[in-house]
Amino acid sequence: MSTDAIDYRQGSASAADIQAHLHACDACFHIPLSQRVDIPAYSAKLADNAVTFEAWRGAVLVGLVAAYFNDPAVRPGFISNVSVDPDAIGAGIASRLLQAFIDAAQARRLQQIELHVSPKADAAVALYRKLGFVESGGDTETLTMRLTLTDPTQR
């Protein structure tokens, strides 16, 4: 799949866009998302509270990173969702969206970003490691990974 037709945006997806996207991606999660959350309620929460980094093919949301820029003195930034439509997997969309969030977090001077992932989601864990995340805890069901950020003015 070519990424030429992909339009990258931030904060433009509605709850309905997110819900349609998450339903399309449901089976791509190691444990289907619908078995862990109420997708309509989760979509509304993300639309209302998260910062979204989005990949669009026409009017269809095909990639989503939803994250929170928490107060760095209290908590690290947190990535709540990373998903790519099954027809768009392998085009580098997740990497590009994650890097956009990392860049934005650095610009806001966050010191760390955290996420949770299934330790059995090999491709996701490999992607996070490639981006510099390291394992910082977890159990057999959930792996916590953390990225320590450098101040962009110190490079």
HELIX and SHEET records of a PDB file:
HELIX    1   1 ALA A   15  CYS A   25  1                                  11    
HELIX    2   2 ASP A   26  CYS A   28  5                                   3    
HELIX    3   3 LEU A   33  GLN A   35  5                                   3    
HELIX    4   4 ILE A   39  ASN A   49  1                                  11    
HELIX    5   5 PRO A   86  ALA A   88  5                                   3    
HELIX    6   6 ILE A   93  ALA A  107  1                                  15    
HELIX    7   7 ASP A  122  LYS A  130  1                                   9    
HELIX    8   8 PRO A  152  GLN A  154  5                                   3    
SHEET    1   A 7 ILE A   6  GLN A  10  0                                        
SHEET    2   A 7 VAL A  51  ARG A  57 -1                                        
SHEET    3   A 7 VAL A  60  TYR A  68 -1                                        
SHEET    4   A 7 GLY A  77  VAL A  84 -1                                        
SHEET    5   A 7 GLN A 112  VAL A 117  1                                        
SHEET    6   A 7 LEU A 143  THR A 148 -1                                        
SHEET    7   A 7 VAL A 134  GLY A 138 -1                                        
END                                                                             
